[in-house]
Amino acid sequence: MNLIDLFEPSLHGRAQKRAVRFADRWYTFGELNRMSDEVASGLAGRCGVRHGDRIAMYLGNSPELIAYYLAGLKLGAIVVPMNVLYRDRELTHLIQDSAPKVILCDESRYSEFQPLREKFPRVHEIVVTAETKTGGTLRFQDLMGSSTGPACKVREADPALMLYTSGTTGRSKGAVLTHGNLVSNIVALVDCWRWTEEDRFLLTLPMFHIHGLCNGLHGALATGCTTFLHSRYRADQVLKTLDQERGTLFFGVPTMYERLLEAVLAGSPIPGQMRLYVSGSAPLSPDTFSRFRDAFGHEILERYGMSETAMITSNPYDGPRVQGAVGKPLPGVRVRIADDSGNPVPAAETGEIQVRGPNVLKAYWKQPGKTRESFQDGWFRTGDLGRFDADENLVICGRLKELIICNGFNVYPQELINCLSEHHAVEEAAVIGVPDAVKGEIPKAYVVASGDETTEEELRRYCGAHLARFKVPERIVFLDRLPRNAMGKLRLKDLPDRE
């Protein structure tokens, strides 16, 4: 089964049902299906998109994003979501690596592509969601016209999505997920979370991320539930919508739940019809879990997943949710805790979390070496450390890799080190993650500069000009030298003032 087959009962069988409300306008499932058919015809006819081609999207949550995404799936193309916080450095790498034939962006973000356009002659079109022509580019509505659906056979094993995930070298790699990977994931979640067409789902997570796209949108289309789509997260608007529209289902990252608690204290209503709040992408603190339970009367359900595997484990819908644990493997998924040699560790001991199942990616894009390194005896190596508790719930204990998770987004220190090192005044740099009560972790940099005139603010501005805002170090400490051992290896534990 491919994803379109999975969505068919909603797109055709519930054609008259209201599917998505966005900016006070309703879209039925039939309208989304028709829009995506027309976009697919436009992509094939005007842009030459064929089975296996890559098409990228660089825009915020919108009905246009949904139609474009579905069109790509119908054509058998590989959809490449690009984080809207990314800037020239990150966009250049993603476009060079994935070589998309078409990029869809909204008008406000088109300026990011203007200086890059000449570098990428293989990009056939940049399509803009604009009412008027922008620099002679193709508009989204120019793709539409013919409602003839694409005649393309898409198989379960065909790649559907390429999600870029940071690497320890600072260069993102594309995790290629097939239709089968994604179908198995959402079928398991729908069952575990009792998701039905009667649900009223608020989606404010960005759909360039696996959390919003592969959990949120896929679940809504698979079940045929009603979705209230927000272009950006505002805690007061989330609570207002859930309250007034009798919402039942909400997904967020820990920071979002902190903001909901603040909004309630400021006078926002507590929704009365909710049945499930889900948190992921970063660890949920015990304090947030307990305060939310006390204020909202709900225990947040934590789950665990990553771009390469979609969702892996979940706390139960029925029964107690163990704070600090991420539950048990989803149906069809196997999890083991292994040592460096790939041997299972004794019960309750800590080791690397390894996964196998129908949800696990087959390969990284054009990186066979990285693909081989990521598997051990057929098990995918997550790079996360964990253990099983007495009830066989998975507990995340840390990371083998130097990953920083800030507001649910991945920040690899080496990427930030590479950027800092390109500044003319920086001789060398080190980056660590430090705990933050709201964001989970924040990046902190240590820099050896060639002169006394370089300031923290100047380096922060430099990073902000080349990287997404969430990657910019919140603090930069200047040192005369970085601590190293006798072999010259950096000793991160000896950096001063580590929180």
Steps between C-alpha positions, in 0.01 A plus 500: 500500500623852423401817685242609242331160531489555876348848457252388232204438736528862616586673172223322306275332754461813714521750214227727639628500857682804634864399521705809584425847626773753432472878553120478533454305175389140481635241257322170448683173439370512144648847447839390630486200267406715200765761580768234529392338169528836326837576656625153403393563139674839507819358648509225239393710201666836565798396710574152368481327840517123469507198727809516725567872447545717806271794572575729793279723712606803702189654648289514812188300579234561236249320275742557211764298683252213547394502133862515378605219734213275391578581136858385549383174657259438212779551247738266680736791562717533811387799706775697675372725782736787585496666841369856453753622755787392274700768321754512216757257640252228587281550193802483269601161639149355486444613141844384385454161663138420409495676157125569502332566167249739660499706821180642647532799732275778622543859386654620826781243472574531130775752577703216655525335158575804284877505574516120471308452175798517261687234699241235420432466128339159560212663691238520225259732683460693823125517558371779724171516691432860395206684346725689258811405304820507707811551291355309206458181701215254468213552742331217685169570325678475163552131569128444532245459228474144382321274747619184327658286766850365437525148362802378694555172679652563842624199691536444872879482465527830311662793682244759608682745724853620563550659840833669562658427834824651625820300505798514730705658221257791486357402159141381500419165343174403337309220673293332227170356624285281277123492470511172692703654783249782540188288463616259770576792731168679480290182504668410831450847647135522398434172678706580812355848546137403420490756218168508306313713249308650792811672634549875469873548465699822539819499291743781566826303482699591187447254218863517391566278805415132538289575810259729318504328160527126564310492828266796461400529135528128424281413796237757405485376140504132599211536746299770325475713813449878495819705530545859610825611336697793642784664309695566819484416868338744741400351833198726554367424150554127551295500821231721347464272197497179705238650731268655240528221244466215752848370419593149608861451386820708517868426434784719624859522617582567868546874446146524362361347819692752709341777295153349546549508877605865481198584284261342751654708777441806281131417467465269199234227532574134571335292223224276628472235226862389465582130515874492417808721518818354347857624545816408314816621323668582832486372860206619708607616845336349813402851607314574175330159510371547855399865465310428180322205663400717793380791283338317206401169658690306230822305507701584189580191295870479411629305204839448335605513138744652254521597133658169398238281666186708545344400835657221704327484840204657678356516847158330515174673420328300771663460838774696676747706302844470652663840529861482390437194281390486136301180520519177306572425132220557252346194332748340261796693642780335698737683735814371668765654726846404379864554591769626259532154345128464439441255785183549706582638846362349823154609614477856636850590377567792266615461140425623151138487385477295180190447287371277225160482334295616201541861610879516462656680202677298234776750424640849526492686171820442301691396813548120496784527750284685754222249439729207578636671813146557628409130510640225719391145422184635339418733790491877447729685739313802637799653677280543808574337835221329689387220726183310582335555837348221712179512290695490171432865419781668306684776686722741305824560690707717269678495166807343350515783248563862591148600405328805655121506490378860522124553492463161335746580218833323454819704531830320439796682657724438200270694269518801731876457545541500121306824471686676782835389361428672171488839676829680434569561871431147629800269535315204648170427672316241709126463550300321769136477600394634838167435674222753464171487689293606198692386190643178642851584389671802346830519310794667677824577318860540617719701264869579467517829307795660325436846645326682781258690279270209415184504713246239597226696323703519178547121493134440581401726210742315273353162592147636461580615146601149394305260721150454636425709808466198729862405423646836604688462832321674783832556673852536363797479740841626387804296609874532449509133401276195500580221749657197332662178616854384424387363164343834406141379542256760628391442861143624508464420869778748581330796335438768764161581652318198358142508625 
